[in-house]
Amino acid sequence: MKKLYSLVLILGLALVLAACGSSDDKKNNASDGSSNGDSSEGMIPETLVIGFVPSQDSDTIADTVEPLANRLGEELDIEVKSQVMTDYNALVEAMGANQVHIGFIPAFGYVLANEQYGVEVILKSIRNGSGTYKAQYLVRSDSGIESLKDLEGKVWAYGDQGSTSGYLFPANQLMEEFDIATAAELETEFFSETISAGGHDNAALQVYEGDADVATTFDDVRTELEEDYPDIMDKLTVLTYTDEIPNDTISVTKELDKEFVQKIKDVFLSFNDDKEMIEIMNEVYNWDAIDEAEDAEYQVVKDTYAKFKDTVGLD
């Protein structure tokens, strides 16, 4: 009888310990700053982080987007923090680590984030009534450069290797045009030198100041520089353009709760009727409106990247 009683006590203790362990596991699983009911429902973070990369003046973007982050937080009833990243690669990695939940990323950055970390596009920018745009090649008007062939042996300035218009599409176009096998050959054998300028405006200014012969930028970065450089439209000429590129995106990490993502979409779409919010988007990224987007729209970028990756050996 005593043995039976002891066995019952041992089994009872084991069940209590197991229950405590299960409770502790649940606490540990919820200690990452997220609030989950059922993990299958996805994550709703205590603080929603939005990532931006400056396309132009990095000194002011944080202050500029603060009202947008605040409004999003009010509508979602959650704390929202904006984070300015150094470049698109940093933003993609931060989304992969779930440190940034919403990213304002261009098409190429989205493709990388989607392929590597399952990041999902939900919205896209509209500029001048269009969901696509072109990259341009800027040269000095007095340079004597009249064709892409004339760029051989010259100095190329681009903003960021993670930029669709600043790097991917122009690089791919030049590699196809002149049968260049790798990006390394493009940068070191076709061009005499390359400059990673840290922004589209800075790339254009490299040409304006005579430090580079050509800059690849979005169309038309010169209008953003006219106030400080009144003669830039005369000094810099558009040599040619790339093919059409899908506009940049608002994308989210795969871990976010789907219903919560829908609320995020609805709030951003409501900004189309909010003059203050659209003015902020226009000041930061030249967005005129926000529209829904889906992954299939970025297939052309995926196809370009696939060719690029095979020949260039990108990670």
C-alpha positions in Angstrom: 0.0 0.0 0.0 2.8 2.4 0.9 4.5 1.6 -2.4 1.3 2.4 -4.3 0.9 5.6 -2.3 4.5 6.6 -3.1 3.9 5.8 -6.8 0.8 8.1 -6.9 2.8 10.9 -5.3 5.6 10.5 -7.8 3.2 10.6 -10.7 1.4 13.5 -9.3 4.7 15.5 -8.9 5.7 14.6 -12.4 2.4 16.0 -13.7 2.8 19.2 -11.7 6.4 19.7 -13.0 5.3 19.1 -16.6 2.6 21.6 -16.2 5.0 24.2 -14.8 7.4 23.5 -17.6 4.7 24.0 -20.2 3.7 27.2 -18.6 7.4 28.4 -18.5 7.7 27.5 -22.2 4.7 29.6 -23.1 6.2 32.5 -21.1 9.6 32.1 -22.9 7.9 31.9 -26.3 6.1 35.2 -25.6 9.2 37.0 -24.2 10.4 38.1 -27.7 8.4 41.3 -27.6 5.4 39.9 -29.5 1.9 39.3 -28.4 0.5 36.0 -29.7 -2.6 34.1 -29.1 -1.9 31.0 -31.1 1.4 31.0 -32.9 -0.3 29.8 -36.1 -2.1 33.2 -36.2 1.2 35.0 -36.6 2.9 37.8 -34.7 1.7 41.1 -33.6 4.7 42.9 -32.1 4.5 45.2 -29.1 6.4 47.8 -31.2 5.9 47.8 -35.0 9.1 48.9 -36.7 9.1 50.5 -40.2 12.4 50.6 -42.1 13.3 53.3 -44.6 16.4 53.9 -46.7 17.2 57.4 -47.8 17.0 57.9 -51.6 18.3 61.5 -51.0 19.0 63.5 -47.8 19.5 61.0 -45.0 19.7 63.8 -42.4 16.1 64.8 -42.6 14.2 61.6 -43.4 13.8 60.4 -39.8 12.0 63.7 -38.9 10.0 63.7 -42.1 8.5 60.2 -41.6 7.8 60.6 -37.9 4.2 61.9 -38.4 3.5 59.0 -40.7 4.7 56.5 -38.1 2.6 58.3 -35.5 -0.5 58.2 -37.6 -0.1 54.5 -38.4 0.3 53.8 -34.7 -2.8 55.7 -33.8 -4.9 53.9 -36.4 -3.5 50.5 -35.4 -3.5 51.3 -31.7 0.1 50.1 -31.4 3.5 51.8 -30.9 5.2 52.4 -34.2 8.8 53.2 -34.6 10.6 54.4 -37.8 14.1 53.3 -38.4 16.4 54.7 -41.1 18.8 52.1 -42.5 22.2 52.7 -44.1 21.3 50.9 -47.3 18.9 48.4 -48.8 20.9 45.3 -47.9 20.8 46.4 -44.2 17.0 46.8 -44.5 16.6 43.4 -46.1 18.7 41.7 -43.4 16.8 43.6 -40.6 13.6 42.2 -42.1 15.0 38.8 -42.3 15.9 39.0 -38.6 12.4 40.3 -37.9 13.9 43.5 -36.4 12.0 45.6 -39.0 8.5 44.5 -39.8 7.5 46.8 -42.6 10.0 47.9 -45.3 9.8 50.6 -47.9 12.0 48.8 -50.4 12.5 49.0 -54.1 11.7 46.2 -56.5 15.2 44.6 -56.4 15.3 44.8 -52.6 11.9 43.2 -52.4 13.0 40.3 -54.7 16.0 39.7 -52.5 14.0 39.9 -49.3 11.3 37.6 -50.7 13.7 35.0 -52.0 15.9 34.9 -48.8 13.4 35.5 -46.1 9.8 35.2 -47.4 9.1 38.9 -47.1 5.7 39.7 -48.7 4.8 42.7 -50.9 1.5 44.3 -50.0 1.5 47.8 -51.5 3.3 49.8 -54.2 3.9 53.4 -55.1 2.2 55.3 -57.8 4.0 58.1 -59.6 2.6 60.2 -62.3 -0.3 57.8 -62.5 1.9 54.8 -63.2 3.0 51.7 -61.2 6.3 51.5 -63.2 9.2 53.8 -64.0 12.5 53.8 -65.8 16.1 54.3 -64.8 18.1 57.0 -66.5 21.8 57.5 -67.5 23.0 61.0 -66.6 26.0 62.5 -68.3 27.4 66.0 -68.5 26.0 67.9 -71.5 29.5 68.9 -72.6 31.0 65.4 -72.2 30.8 64.3 -75.8 29.1 61.0 -74.6 26.4 60.2 -77.1 25.8 56.4 -76.7 26.2 53.6 -74.2 29.2 52.5 -76.1 30.9 55.8 -75.2 30.7 54.9 -71.6 33.5 52.3 -72.0 36.6 53.4 -69.9 34.5 56.0 -68.0 33.7 56.4 -64.3 30.3 55.1 -63.2 28.5 56.5 -60.2 25.5 54.7 -58.7 23.7 55.1 -55.4 23.5 51.6 -54.0 24.1 48.1 -55.3 20.7 47.1 -53.8 18.9 49.7 -55.9 16.8 48.5 -58.9 17.1 51.6 -60.9 20.5 52.7 -59.6 22.3 49.4 -60.2 20.4 46.2 -61.2 18.6 47.3 -64.4 21.4 49.5 -65.8 24.1 46.8 -65.0 22.0 44.1 -66.6 21.3 46.3 -69.7 25.0 47.1 -70.2 26.1 43.4 -69.6 23.6 42.3 -72.3 24.4 45.1 -74.7 28.2 44.5 -74.7 28.2 40.7 -73.9 29.9 41.2 -70.5 29.8 38.0 -68.4 30.1 39.3 -64.8 29.4 42.5 -62.8 33.1 42.4 -61.8 34.1 42.7 -65.5 31.5 45.5 -66.0 32.9 47.5 -63.1 36.6 46.9 -63.6 37.0 46.2 -67.4 34.2 48.1 -69.1 34.3 51.0 -66.7 37.6 52.4 -65.4 36.2 53.0 -62.0 32.9 52.9 -60.1 31.6 55.1 -57.2 29.0 53.9 -54.7 27.6 57.3 -53.9 25.1 56.4 -51.2 22.0 57.9 -52.9 20.6 58.8 -56.3 21.1 62.5 -55.7 24.7 62.0 -54.7 25.4 59.9 -57.8 24.0 62.7 -60.0 26.1 65.2 -58.2 29.3 63.1 -58.8 28.7 63.8 -62.5 27.7 67.4 -61.9 30.9 68.0 -60.0 33.0 66.2 -62.6 34.0 63.3 -60.4 32.2 60.7 -62.5 31.2 60.5 -66.2 27.8 58.8 -65.8 25.3 58.3 -63.0 22.4 55.8 -63.1 19.4 57.1 -61.1 15.6 57.1 -61.1 13.9 59.3 -63.6 14.3 62.3 -63.0 16.4 62.9 -60.0 17.5 66.3 -61.4 14.2 67.9 -60.4 15.0 67.1 -56.8 18.3 69.0 -57.0 17.2 72.1 -58.9 16.6 74.2 -55.9 20.3 73.9 -54.8 21.7 73.5 -58.3 19.6 75.7 -60.6 21.7 74.9 -63.7 21.6 71.1 -63.2 19.0 70.5 -66.0 21.3 72.2 -68.4 24.6 70.7 -67.1 23.3 67.1 -67.0 21.7 65.3 -69.9 19.8 62.1 -70.0 21.7 59.8 -72.3 19.1 57.0 -72.4 16.7 54.9 -70.3 16.3 51.3 -69.2 13.2 49.2 -69.7 10.2 49.7 -67.4 10.7 48.8 -63.7 8.0 48.0 -61.2 7.7 50.8 -58.6 9.0 50.4 -55.1 7.0 48.6 -52.4 5.7 48.5 -48.9 6.5 44.9 -47.8 6.1 43.0 -44.6 7.8 40.1 -42.8 6.2 36.7 -43.1 5.8 36.4 -39.4 3.2 39.1 -39.0 -0.4 38.1 -38.3 -2.4 38.1 -41.6 -5.4 40.0 -40.2 -2.9 42.5 -38.7 -1.3 42.9 -42.1 -4.7 43.6 -43.7 -5.2 46.4 -41.2 -1.8 47.8 -42.1 -2.8 47.7 -45.8 -6.1 49.4 -45.1 -4.4 52.2 -43.1 -1.8 52.9 -45.7 -4.5 52.9 -48.5 -6.5 55.4 -46.4 -3.6 57.8 -46.7 -4.6 58.4 -50.3 -7.4 60.6 -48.9 -5.0 62.2 -46.4 -3.1 65.2 -48.0 -0.6 65.4 -45.1 0.4 61.7 -45.4 0.7 61.7 -49.2 2.8 64.9 -49.0 5.2 63.1 -46.6 5.4 60.1 -49.0 6.0 62.5 -51.9 8.7 64.3 -50.0 10.5 61.1 -49.0 10.1 58.9 -52.1 8.1 61.0 -54.6 5.0 58.9 -54.2 1.8 60.4 -55.5 -0.4 57.6 -54.3 -0.4 54.1 -52.8 -1.9 51.1 -54.5 -2.3 47.3 -53.7 0.5 45.1 -55.1 1.1 41.4 -55.5 4.2 39.3 -56.1 3.5 38.5 -59.7 4.1 42.1 -60.7 7.7 41.8 -59.8 8.4 38.8 -62.0 10.4 40.9 -64.5 12.7 41.9 -61.7 13.0 38.2 -60.5 13.9 37.2 -64.1 16.5 39.9 -64.4 18.0 39.0 -61.0 18.0 35.3 -62.0 20.1 36.1 -65.0 22.2 38.5 -63.0 22.8 36.1 -60.2 23.8 33.3 -62.5 26.5 35.5 -64.2 27.4 37.7 -61.3 27.4 35.3 -58.4 25.5 37.5 -56.0 24.7 36.0 -52.6 
